[in-house]
Amino acid sequence: MTPQPAISDALRRAIAAAEAGRFGEAGARCLQILAANPQDAGALGLQGAMAAQRGDLMVAIARYRAALTVAPRFVKALSNLGAVLSALGETAEAERLLTAALEEEPHHGASLINLGQLLLTQQRNAEAIVALRRATAATPNDAMAWNNLGGAYLAAEQPDAAVEALQRALALDSAVVAAWSNLGAAHYRSGRYAAAVEAFRAALARAATPELWTHLGAALRGIGDEAGALAAHERALAGNPDLAEARFNRALLLLGLGRFAEGWADYRARVSGRAFRRCQATTDTPRLPLDMSGRRLRLESNQGFGDELFFLRFAPALKRRGAAIVYRAAAKVAALVHPLAILDEVVVGEDGAPADVTLLVDDLPYALAATDTPPALPLTPDPQVQAALRARLAQLGPPPYLGVTWRGGVDKSGSLFKRAPREALARLAGEWPGTVLMLQRQPLAGELEALIAEAGRIAHDFAALHDDLGDMLALLSLLDDYVAVSNTNVHLRQSLGLPSRVLVPMPPDWRWMAAGDASPWFPGCAIYRQAADGSWNEAFARLTRDVAAARMAG
């Protein structure tokens, strides 16, 4: 029972042949070795490695298990079998095998890399980083170890650390396509879109895959090159017409360019939110007939609260076709939309009532073949809540009342996240002649105090009103001006017929269109765009002038 099998001259020649790509020769040499000694663990392990390389995983597993029967502490076999089982989703046994390999050889680079990748598949990102940092320490010249560490930092939402690791990988081997791709993703995640374009182009020069084309398209949109971005997504879909990511990315472009009919068709390829399923661009979303008299249709809420309010604007067109509409809403939205006459019933949670058709609310424009931009549904604040908030504002300070919000969405990969410089908003707030209200949802520790210090004046925190959208609706109805990134409050203000001043980061959310100072979806709202180079200077200079002019006119 040898812990690590000895390497005979015959096995050494077989390994050399395999490493040189002469697999036929290597296989023949293994058979010769095993004919003389059926329990040669090294030859059995090499057979397993070659089977795994050609994708014959069941044979690989059998060969590795045979090797471990002879030499239970054979580190390479433990590590390789763990990697194969991990790829097949047998994570518990894979982790046991990799742990056993590392107990035998704590600095075994391959085992550390395999363990790191296994932990990543389980979203155990912090543990994966520890394992992969150990891997780079054990094998500092292994480009793939550094690439995998970069991937782990990306998964842990640490893009700057990812960039550092990935640059180390590429310094060791510039041919590693995955490292270029991950580097592009890390730059994109940090808003360095020009650098992301460079990295994705470098990856494409080495492997022109559909996935890389659509990543490049997303980065090109980030620098304002809509034509280049659209061409990149077309290249992606030419290579793989079913690539949902490319179709969704193309939807964002088309909608932002005002090509709504095409955009809604592709928009079905998004990853759903509360419905927890991918809505592919297939026939599973029906076109609705012009006459729906006597038919009951259930609309399902799906994405964020703002999205719910946005897409409900298409419900009147559905009502005009004669449908009875049941809306399954998020709990925080249900009370707001319950009074709307276009909704026959509003339910929360599971509802087993039968329906002729069920649709996600954000598929409604496609189902209706919509090409127009209907107005937001009107919402009315509760008069008693409004009166109480009016009295509260009077106690805090004199009008005019300004609300500010500098961040919206969830700051993680794959989510729509918007952020504008809080410091610039603070300067604007410092010059406001009345009372300033901070409407930032879930402020980070110290953020509110920092804004007050930067503004050099008192600003009042109303973050708690986000717990009840009816309360927030009432407050928004009392504001004289609202400056914010796009968020649920902007949708609520629009439903009140009140404009907002909206700070639009790059790449722009499609609702605010690819360019221009106005959006057909939010008439009356002024748009202030981050420049393609990342600067907000011109946007805030114009915003400051506009606010001053409005106050003079008022």
Protein Blocks (a to p, Z undefined) as FASTA:
>chain_A
ZZbacddfklmmmmmmmmnopamlmmmmmmmmmmmmmmlmklmmmmmmmmmmnopaklmm
mmmmmmmmmmmmlmklmmmmmmmmmmnopamlmmmmmmmmmmmmmmlmklmmmmmmmmmm
nopmklmmmmmmmmmmmmmmlmklmmmmmmmmmmnopaklmmmmmmmmmmmomklmklmm
mmmmmmmmnopaklmmmmmmmmmmmoccfklmmmmmmmmmmnopaklmmmmmmmmmmmom
mlmklmmmmmmmmmmnopamlmmmmmmmpccfklopacdddfkbccddfblghiacdddd
fbdmklmmmmmmmmmmmmmnopacdddddfklmmmmmmpmklmbdcehjdfbdcfbdcdf
klmmmmnopabdcddddddddfklmmmmmmmmmmnoccddddddfbecjddehiacdddd
fklmmmmmmmpcbdcddfbehiaehklmmmmmmnopacddfklmmmpmklmmmmmmmpcb
dcddddfklmmmmmnopacdddddddddfklojbdjbdfklghiacddddfkopaklmmm
mmmmmmmmmmmmZZ
